[in-house]
Amino acid sequence: MKALVVYYSRTGTTKILGEAIAKGLGAEAEELIDQKKRLGLRPFRWLIAGMDARRKKLTSIKVQKPPQDYDLILIGTPIWASRMTPAVRTYLESQNLEGKKVGLFCTGGNGDRERYFDELKLMVPKSTLVGTLGVRTLDVRSGAYVEKLRIFLRGFGVELPPPLPPAPAPTAITPVQTPSTQVQPPANETTTSGPDTQTNP
């Protein structure tokens, strides 16, 4: 079965998850590029991006891998203001996924992430939904998402190798302390302590 993982990633978080899914499935991957330049100070560009998502705005994207060439398409998006991103919305509205097997994944959001898939599911009514995966942003960045990814891929008949055991803690080496040796002058040796020292003739 030929598979394609398509995702949009503004900060790289969804890219981490998307590339991990693609690697696990042995699938091709395509990162959607939003042609709108979302520049400006961080609070303002986040606000504008969230407003675009909430208003269900479309945007201009580049698609290099037509989904018609694949049997399984997995689509990923960050959550902006409880909505999918404009880039992913544009992809779903512009591409024909009829008769395809479709999986959905998202990063971010709060609480029950399954509710974020409701709208996504409505946009692929003539496709067969085969799985969903929602992961917190912090879990992606810390690597704690791997167990969820393992369960998700298991639904496709893929078993990830078990994680490597943690490396043993290095053994502390205690330095060997050598007792200091004080050299005593010979008994018949005259010791001078300065110019005021007098020697009897």
Legacy VTK file of the C-alpha trace (Angstrom):
# vtk DataFile Version 3.0
C-alpha trace
ASCII
DATASET POLYDATA
POINTS 201 float
0.000 0.000 0.000
1.473 3.313 -1.087
1.203 5.935 1.651
1.677 9.693 1.827
1.993 11.887 4.931
0.945 15.499 4.327
1.301 18.146 7.024
1.595 21.855 7.695
3.982 23.024 10.398
4.474 26.633 11.437
7.060 26.097 14.184
8.331 22.591 13.370
6.324 20.703 16.008
3.884 19.048 13.595
6.799 18.331 11.265
8.466 16.224 13.967
5.328 14.131 14.355
4.637 13.935 10.629
8.149 12.801 9.759
8.041 10.196 12.545
4.782 8.793 11.136
6.230 8.726 7.627
9.360 6.949 8.830
7.345 4.382 10.772
5.103 3.606 7.794
7.847 3.808 5.190
5.723 6.501 3.528
6.555 9.569 1.483
6.087 12.945 3.140
5.112 16.382 1.938
5.205 19.580 3.961
2.586 22.102 2.852
3.951 25.606 2.357
1.594 28.480 3.154
2.310 31.245 0.661
0.973 33.882 3.055
3.831 35.528 4.925
2.817 35.387 8.571
5.271 37.974 9.854
5.270 40.517 12.674
5.685 40.368 16.422
4.822 36.990 17.915
1.606 37.936 19.782
0.184 39.742 16.750
1.030 37.091 14.171
-0.413 34.400 16.455
-3.578 36.453 16.825
-3.932 36.976 13.068
-3.212 33.297 12.332
-5.798 32.233 14.906
-8.378 34.600 13.407
-7.724 33.201 9.923
-8.223 29.667 11.241
-11.384 30.512 13.192
-12.865 32.301 10.176
-12.081 29.230 8.051
-10.038 31.246 5.600
-8.236 29.581 2.716
-4.736 30.391 1.543
-2.365 29.623 -1.302
-0.321 26.415 -0.989
2.031 24.356 -3.128
1.184 20.667 -3.644
3.903 18.576 -5.261
2.613 15.050 -4.575
-0.933 14.460 -5.918
-2.913 12.316 -3.452
-4.435 10.424 -6.390
-1.137 8.539 -6.668
-1.487 7.032 -3.168
-3.734 4.545 -1.382
-3.351 5.977 2.123
-3.050 9.675 2.956
-2.311 10.880 6.502
-2.970 14.574 7.051
-1.577 16.590 9.952
-2.165 20.098 11.276
-1.403 22.224 14.323
-4.457 23.490 16.188
-5.010 27.233 15.865
-7.887 28.707 17.893
-9.515 25.256 18.069
-9.443 24.968 14.265
-7.290 23.412 11.571
-4.812 25.718 9.852
-5.736 27.528 6.617
-3.100 25.518 4.729
-4.645 22.162 5.674
-8.180 23.463 5.072
-7.105 24.552 1.611
-5.565 21.143 0.948
-8.710 19.283 1.970
-10.928 21.532 -0.135
-8.724 21.466 -3.222
-7.679 17.794 -3.387
-9.842 14.845 -4.372
-9.605 12.213 -1.619
-12.672 10.237 -2.665
-12.225 6.514 -2.101
-8.919 6.991 -0.287
-7.986 5.713 3.147
-7.338 8.755 5.316
-5.671 9.171 8.697
-5.631 12.418 10.669
-3.191 13.788 13.236
-2.826 17.098 15.062
-0.571 18.838 17.573
-1.506 21.357 20.240
-4.962 22.068 21.579
-6.273 21.332 25.042
-8.295 18.626 26.732
-9.844 15.942 24.537
-8.081 16.278 21.194
-10.514 13.949 19.473
-12.998 16.809 19.266
-10.622 18.673 16.950
-11.052 15.940 14.370
-14.817 16.436 14.010
-14.479 19.140 11.371
-11.653 17.314 9.617
-13.811 14.212 9.338
-16.627 16.234 7.769
-14.250 17.406 5.039
-13.452 13.869 3.860
-16.944 12.312 3.741
-16.193 10.026 0.790
-12.972 8.687 2.266
-12.433 5.834 4.700
-11.141 7.145 8.022
-8.558 4.706 9.368
-7.190 6.463 12.449
-6.584 9.675 14.385
-3.729 10.850 16.575
-3.686 13.976 18.759
-0.558 14.962 20.692
0.266 17.866 22.997
2.932 20.275 21.803
5.043 19.702 24.926
4.882 15.926 24.430
6.211 16.261 20.887
9.061 18.499 21.930
10.025 16.316 24.898
9.727 13.015 23.014
6.907 11.781 25.258
4.685 11.257 22.191
6.435 8.058 21.132
4.120 5.692 22.998
1.053 7.287 21.387
2.776 7.034 18.032
3.487 3.357 18.681
-0.218 2.656 19.331
-1.263 4.697 16.272
1.089 2.857 13.921
0.057 -0.487 15.378
-3.328 0.145 13.767
-1.561 -0.032 10.401
0.228 -3.255 11.248
3.501 -1.486 12.070
5.360 -2.227 15.297
8.050 0.232 16.313
11.176 -1.243 17.888
11.257 -0.964 21.679
13.037 2.079 23.063
16.655 1.653 24.038
17.242 1.231 27.786
18.695 4.290 29.490
22.455 4.372 29.662
23.847 3.468 33.089
24.926 6.369 35.213
28.682 6.906 35.147
30.536 5.518 38.152
32.068 8.224 40.287
35.820 7.867 40.540
37.250 8.755 43.950
40.724 10.226 43.612
43.435 8.429 45.567
44.890 10.710 48.194
48.606 10.241 48.833
49.749 11.290 52.320
52.148 14.201 52.134
55.724 13.549 53.272
57.600 16.261 55.137
61.359 16.193 54.627
63.326 16.878 57.826
66.800 18.375 57.571
69.700 16.316 58.916
70.485 16.808 62.598
73.956 18.339 61.967
72.735 20.817 59.365
72.663 24.490 60.329
69.465 26.218 59.420
69.473 29.927 58.731
66.293 31.888 59.116
67.444 35.271 57.898
70.069 37.919 58.116
69.730 38.221 61.885
70.927 34.648 62.423
74.302 34.512 64.161
76.777 31.636 63.872
79.255 31.095 66.664
82.876 30.744 65.543
LINES 1 202
201 0 1 2 3 4 5 6 7 8 9 10 11 12 13 14 15 16 17 18 19 20 21 22 23 24 25 26 27 28 29 30 31 32 33 34 35 36 37 38 39 40 41 42 43 44 45 46 47 48 49 50 51 52 53 54 55 56 57 58 59 60 61 62 63 64 65 66 67 68 69 70 71 72 73 74 75 76 77 78 79 80 81 82 83 84 85 86 87 88 89 90 91 92 93 94 95 96 97 98 99 100 101 102 103 104 105 106 107 108 109 110 111 112 113 114 115 116 117 118 119 120 121 122 123 124 125 126 127 128 129 130 131 132 133 134 135 136 137 138 139 140 141 142 143 144 145 146 147 148 149 150 151 152 153 154 155 156 157 158 159 160 161 162 163 164 165 166 167 168 169 170 171 172 173 174 175 176 177 178 179 180 181 182 183 184 185 186 187 188 189 190 191 192 193 194 195 196 197 198 199 200
